[in-house]
Amino acid sequence: MFLHQKHLLKHSVFMLFFSAFLVGCQSTPNTKNMQAKVETRTTKERPLNVVKVSTDGVQDIQWTLTEIRSKKALYFKQFPTLKLNSSSRRVTGHTGCNAIYGTYQYDLSKRTIDLNVKAGFQSCDGALAQEADLASALQDVVRFELKSKQLWFYDRQGNIVIKAKSS
């Protein structure tokens, strides 16, 4: 019995050293093979992701807000922006201080739009008044008009609540 245990121990030690040898060989980089792999990766072409872009002149355009409730839009961390994504019907943008996000319903033929927008909660010195005006203006928007490279948003009374220009 003792001889059988001794044989098993020798066999186990041999397997341990052999395994360590194999692992060591595998972890030693072969720079010639690595170079070939790098070259292969850089020569492969990736398929193009086709992104649907609206041609209506309103959606899929980054709009920089120039006026909010007849007041000049101010720069804080950046100028306020708005973008309507035609494929997802999502609104993204910036108040100047916080990110804007939400959804929208849109009818180009009637020039109507319903925005459901929220903003982040970061505080910027002096930005609170503009953010409050922008938040209420976005909720009041019911109609839009495209004039050259400008987009105007109107409330129910026909007042211009937001003016924007394409970026």
N, C-alpha and C positions, 0 to 999 in steps of 0.2 A: 504494500500500500504506500509506503514511504517513497518508493521509487517512482510510483505513478504521480505522486504529488510533486516530486522534484522535476519530473518531465513536464508537467503542466506549468510549473513556475518558469522553467527555461523557455517553454513555448510562449508564455505570456510576456516575458521580458523581450523576447525576440519580436513579437508582434508590436509591442510598445515602441521599440526602437525603429522598426520598419515603418510604422505609422508616422512617427516623428520625422523620419527621413522623407517620406512622401509629402507631408505637409510642408516641410522646409523647401522642397523642390518646387512645389506649387506656388509658394509665396515669394519666391525669388523672381523678380520681373525679368522678362526677356524683352529688352528694349527694341529689338528688331521686330518682334511680333506686335509690340505696342505701337510702334510707328506705323506699321501696316494698318492696324485697326483705326488709328486716328485718321490716316489718309482715306480709308474707306468711308468713315463717317462723314468727312467733310465733302466727299464727292457725291453723296446721295442727295437727291432733291426731295424736298418735302412737298406734299400736295398742297395746293392753294386752298385756303378756306374762303369760300365765296360768301360774302356778306351782302345781304339785301340792303340797298340804299334807296330811300325814297327820292323821287324826282319832283315832288310837289313844291319844293322850295321852302318848306316849313320844318319837316321832320328830318332827323339825322344830320342836323346842322347845329354846331355850337353857337348859341346866341349869347352875346354879351349885353347885359341889361344896361341901358343908358339913363333911363328915368323910371322912378317908382313913385306913383301918385304925384306926378308933376315936379318931383324933386330929382336933382341929378344923383344918379347912383354913385356911391362912394367906394373907393378902394380901401379894404382893410387888409386881410391876408392876400386877397386877390379881388378882381372885379367880380360882381355877381354874374352868374351865368345860368343858362338853362338849355337843356337838350332833350328833345322828344325822340325816343328810339322807336322807329316804325315797326320793327319786327317783334318787339316785346311789349310795346305800349307802356314803356316805363319812362318816367321823367327822372333826369339826373341834373345836377348842377351845383351851384354854390351861392350862398347868400352874401359872400364877401368874407364871412367868418366861419360859417358852418356848411356842411354838405346838405344838398337838397335831394330828396328821393321820393318816389311815389309812382302813381299810375295816371293815365289819362284816357279819355274818350274823345274822339276827333271825327269831324265830318267836314271834309274839304269843300264839298259842293255848297254846304250851308254856311261854311266858315265858322262853325261852332266848335267849342272845346270845353271840356269839363276836367279840371285838374284836381287830383287828390294828392296833395303834396305835404310832406313833413320835412323838418330840418333838424340837424344835430343840436346839441346843447352847450357847445363850447362858448365861453364868454370872451369877447374882444372889446377892448376899450372903445367906447363911442359907437359900437355897431348895433346896440340894442334897438334904437329907434328905427334904423333902416330895416333890420330884420323883422320887426313888428309890422312895419308898413308893407314889406314884401310878402309876409305870410298872409296878411289879410287881403292884399291885392290878388295873390294867386288863388285864394278861395273865391274871390268875387268875379274872376274871369269867366265869361260865357261865350265870347266871340273874339275873333282875331281878324286882322287885315295885314296882308303882305304888300309893302310898298317898296319897290326896288329891292334893296338889301336890308330893309328894316321890317321888323315884325311888331305890330301894335296889338295889345290885348285890351279889350273893352269889358266893362261891367254891364249889368242889366239896364242901367240908365243911359248907356251909350258913352260914358266917360272913358277916356284912355287911362288905364291904371298902370300899364307897364309898356315901355318902349324898349326895343332891343335891336341890335345890329348884328349881322353875321360876322363871326370871328374869322 
